[in-house]
Amino acid sequence: MRGIGLMCAAIAVFTVMTALIKAAAVPAGQAVFFRSFFALPVIGLWLWAIKDLRDGLKTVRPWNHVIRGTAGTMAMGLGFAGLAYLPLPEVTAIRFATPIMIVIFAALILGEKFRAVRMVAVFTGLIGVMIVMWPRLSFGGGDGALFGAVVTLASAALAALAQIFVKSMAGTERTAAIVFYFSVTAAVLSLVTIPFGWVWPTGAQLALLIGAGFAGGVGQICLTSSYRFAEASTLAPFTYTGMIWALIIGYFVFSEVPTMPMLLGAGLVILSGIAIVLREQALGLKKTAQRKLMAAGK
């Protein structure tokens, strides 16, 4: 229950962070810098508090952090760019495609088996994404909305790719190192976008951006800590609580009324994601039982 509580808190904080970025209305690269740079003190203090600041940041694969950080930074930047053109709930719904794309990339890159249940779930999820995006792809929402939908979907794909890199590093790199070096990489890479239109923020914008950075750090701590108390397969379905927060914040803060295609598509994406999680959990239990049987037979 503690792990589930921390996961739900992390998702709520991340949704608030996204809303702060949307409200600040600054260029995406500038938003990435503030989100990453001001998360570093929060993450650093947390690592110091749990006495993991020195050993936790040791790495044997520094270039893997750079590759993962680059993919993650691009995903973050494109996601923030989409906020300027689409309602918050719609961006959230499209970003829910990430777990589905992880399954696809895991099969293509890591060679994981693409079983029937996964295939059906992925197909269902992709239909859901298409339903959410269809009003934009049919040019019903204008060119800006179409651009927002495309960059948000690209953001989901790059986020999935970043998670594949994280999975490949799991055996040698500590979670603290992955979290910390991602923020460092994102903060540094975001500076490349300065010539492309950074603005001098007003006092209100600065407060929103710094708040987003702190929220990002707190959310990352809650997310990381949740895995200390519960299995990833148990926690994964609760990531979809972000849709609830996005709908509430979108309606009351940005006056964004959800459409029926968005709700229907989001529902299909969420159902497919949960199906994938439950299938992975069942396979994990089966493998554990097989290992116990093999150990008992020796």
C-alpha positions in Angstrom: 0.0 0.0 0.0 2.9 2.4 0.7 4.3 1.7 -2.8 0.9 2.3 -4.4 0.5 5.5 -2.4 3.9 6.8 -3.5 3.2 5.9 -7.1 -0.2 7.8 -7.0 1.5 10.7 -5.4 4.2 10.7 -8.1 1.7 10.7 -10.9 -0.3 13.5 -9.3 2.8 15.6 -8.8 4.0 15.0 -12.4 0.6 16.1 -13.7 0.8 19.3 -11.7 4.3 19.8 -13.0 3.0 19.4 -16.6 0.3 21.9 -15.9 2.8 24.4 -14.5 4.8 24.1 -17.7 1.7 24.6 -19.8 0.7 27.7 -17.8 4.2 29.2 -18.1 3.9 29.1 -21.9 7.6 29.3 -22.7 9.6 27.6 -25.5 9.9 23.8 -25.0 13.7 23.8 -24.7 13.6 26.5 -22.0 10.9 24.5 -20.1 13.1 21.4 -20.2 16.0 23.3 -18.7 14.0 24.6 -15.7 12.3 21.2 -15.2 15.7 19.5 -15.1 18.0 22.0 -13.5 15.7 22.8 -10.5 15.0 19.1 -10.0 18.7 18.5 -9.3 18.8 20.1 -5.8 15.8 18.1 -4.7 17.2 14.9 -6.0 20.6 15.6 -4.5 19.1 16.3 -1.1 17.1 13.1 -1.2 20.2 11.1 -2.1 22.1 12.7 0.8 19.2 12.0 3.2 19.2 8.3 2.3 23.0 8.2 2.4 23.3 7.3 -1.2 24.9 10.4 -2.6 28.4 9.0 -3.1 27.9 5.3 -4.0 24.5 5.9 -5.7 26.1 8.0 -8.4 28.8 5.6 -9.4 28.5 4.4 -13.0 30.3 1.9 -15.2 28.4 2.9 -18.4 28.5 6.7 -18.6 27.8 6.8 -22.4 24.6 4.7 -21.8 23.4 7.5 -19.5 24.1 10.0 -22.3 22.2 8.0 -24.9 19.3 7.4 -22.5 19.4 11.1 -21.4 19.3 12.3 -25.1 16.2 10.2 -25.9 14.5 11.2 -22.7 15.3 14.9 -23.2 13.9 14.8 -26.7 10.8 13.0 -25.4 10.4 15.7 -22.7 10.9 18.6 -25.1 8.4 17.2 -27.6 5.9 16.5 -24.9 6.2 20.1 -23.6 5.9 21.4 -27.2 2.6 19.5 -27.6 1.1 21.3 -24.6 1.1 24.6 -26.5 -1.3 23.1 -29.1 -3.5 20.5 -27.3 -5.5 20.3 -24.1 -3.8 18.7 -21.1 -6.0 15.6 -21.0 -5.4 14.9 -24.7 -1.6 15.2 -24.3 -1.9 12.8 -21.4 -4.0 10.3 -23.3 -1.6 10.2 -26.3 1.4 9.9 -23.9 -0.2 6.7 -22.5 1.0 5.1 -25.7 4.4 4.8 -24.2 3.9 1.4 -22.4 2.5 0.0 -25.7 5.5 1.2 -27.6 7.8 -0.2 -25.0 6.4 -3.7 -25.9 7.1 -3.0 -29.6 10.7 -1.7 -29.0 11.4 -4.5 -26.6 10.6 -7.0 -29.3 12.6 -5.1 -32.0 15.6 -4.1 -29.9 15.9 -6.6 -27.0 14.5 -9.6 -28.9 11.7 -10.2 -26.4 8.9 -12.5 -27.6 5.8 -10.9 -29.1 3.1 -13.2 -27.7 -0.5 -13.2 -28.8 -1.8 -11.4 -25.7 0.8 -8.7 -26.1 -0.1 -8.4 -29.8 -3.8 -8.0 -29.2 -3.2 -5.5 -26.4 -0.8 -3.5 -28.6 -3.2 -3.5 -31.5 -6.0 -2.3 -29.2 -3.9 0.4 -27.7 -2.9 1.7 -31.1 -6.5 1.9 -32.1 -7.1 3.9 -29.0 -4.3 6.3 -29.9 -5.7 6.7 -33.4 -9.2 7.5 -32.0 -7.7 10.2 -29.8 -5.7 11.7 -32.7 -8.2 11.2 -35.5 -9.9 14.7 -35.1 -6.4 16.2 -35.4 -5.3 13.9 -38.3 -8.4 14.8 -40.2 -7.4 18.4 -39.9 -10.5 19.1 -37.8 -8.5 21.0 -35.2 -6.3 23.1 -37.4 -2.7 22.8 -38.4 -1.4 23.7 -34.9 -3.5 20.9 -33.3 -2.2 18.4 -36.0 1.4 19.4 -35.2 0.7 19.1 -31.4 -0.7 15.6 -31.9 2.3 14.5 -34.0 5.0 15.8 -31.7 3.2 14.3 -28.6 3.0 10.9 -30.3 6.7 11.2 -31.1 7.3 12.1 -27.5 5.6 8.9 -26.4 7.8 6.9 -28.8 11.0 8.5 -27.6 10.0 8.0 -24.0 9.5 4.3 -24.7 12.9 4.2 -26.3 14.4 5.8 -23.2 12.8 3.2 -21.0 14.3 0.4 -23.2 17.7 2.0 -22.5 16.9 2.1 -18.8 16.0 -1.6 -18.9 19.2 -2.5 -20.6 21.2 -0.6 -17.9 19.2 -2.1 -15.0 21.8 -4.9 -14.3 24.8 -2.6 -13.8 23.5 0.9 -13.0 21.8 2.0 -9.8 18.4 3.8 -10.0 19.9 6.9 -8.2 22.5 7.2 -11.0 19.9 6.8 -13.8 17.7 9.5 -12.2 20.5 12.0 -11.4 22.4 11.7 -14.7 19.2 12.0 -16.7 18.4 15.4 -15.1 22.0 16.6 -15.7 22.0 15.5 -19.3 18.6 17.1 -19.9 19.7 20.4 -18.3 22.9 20.5 -20.5 21.2 19.5 -23.8 18.4 22.0 -23.3 20.9 24.8 -23.5 21.4 24.0 -27.2 17.9 25.4 -27.8 18.8 28.9 -26.5 19.3 30.4 -30.1 15.8 29.1 -31.1 13.7 31.5 -29.1 14.2 31.4 -25.4 12.3 34.3 -23.7 13.1 36.4 -20.6 10.5 35.1 -18.2 8.2 37.3 -16.2 8.1 36.9 -12.4 5.0 34.7 -12.7 6.6 32.6 -15.5 9.8 32.2 -13.4 7.8 31.0 -10.4 5.9 28.5 -12.5 9.0 27.1 -14.1 10.9 26.8 -10.8 7.9 25.2 -9.3 7.8 22.8 -12.2 11.4 21.9 -11.5 10.9 21.3 -7.8 7.7 19.3 -8.6 9.7 17.2 -11.1 12.3 16.4 -8.5 9.7 15.5 -5.9 7.8 13.4 -8.4 10.9 11.5 -9.3 11.7 10.8 -5.7 8.2 9.4 -5.1 8.3 7.4 -8.2 11.7 5.9 -7.4 10.8 5.2 -3.8 7.6 3.5 -4.8 9.6 0.6 -6.3 11.1 -0.1 -2.9 7.8 -1.2 -1.5 6.0 -2.9 -4.4 6.7 -4.7 -7.7 6.7 -2.7 -10.9 3.9 -4.9 -12.3 1.7 -4.0 -9.3 2.4 -0.3 -9.6 2.1 0.1 -13.3 -1.8 0.3 -13.5 -1.8 3.2 -11.1 0.2 5.4 -13.6 -3.1 5.8 -15.4 -4.5 7.8 -12.5 -2.7 10.7 -14.3 -5.8 10.8 -16.6 -8.0 11.7 -13.7 -5.7 14.5 -12.6 -5.3 15.8 -16.2 -9.1 15.9 -16.6 -9.6 17.8 -13.3 -6.8 20.3 -13.9 -7.6 20.7 -17.6 -11.3 21.5 -16.8 -10.9 23.8 -13.8 -7.6 25.5 -14.6 -7.5 25.7 -18.4 -11.3 25.3 -19.1 -10.6 22.3 -21.4 -13.7 20.1 -21.9 -12.8 16.5 -22.9 -14.3 15.2 -26.1 -15.9 11.8 -26.5 -13.2 10.5 -29.0 -10.5 11.5 -26.5 -12.3 9.7 -23.6 -13.0 6.6 -25.7 -9.5 6.4 -27.1 -7.9 7.0 -23.7 -10.1 4.2 -22.3 -8.8 1.8 -24.9 -5.2 2.8 -24.4 -5.5 2.4 -20.6 -7.2 -1.0 -21.0 -4.5 -2.3 -23.3 -1.8 -1.0 -21.0 -3.4 -2.8 -18.0 -3.7 -6.0 -20.1 0.0 -5.9 -20.9 0.9 -5.3 -17.2 -1.3 -8.2 -16.0 0.1 -10.5 -18.7 3.7 -9.6 -17.7 2.8 -10.2 -14.0 1.4 -13.7 -14.9 4.5 -14.6 -16.9 6.7 -13.4 -14.0 4.8 -15.6 -11.5 5.1 -18.5 -13.9 8.8 -18.1 -14.3 9.2 -17.8 -10.5 7.3 -21.0 -10.0 9.4 -22.8 -12.6 12.6 -21.7 -10.9 11.4 -23.0 -7.6 10.5 -26.3 -9.2 14.0 -26.5 -10.7 15.6 -25.6 -7.4 13.6 -28.2 -5.6 14.6 -30.9 -8.1 18.3 -30.4 -7.6 
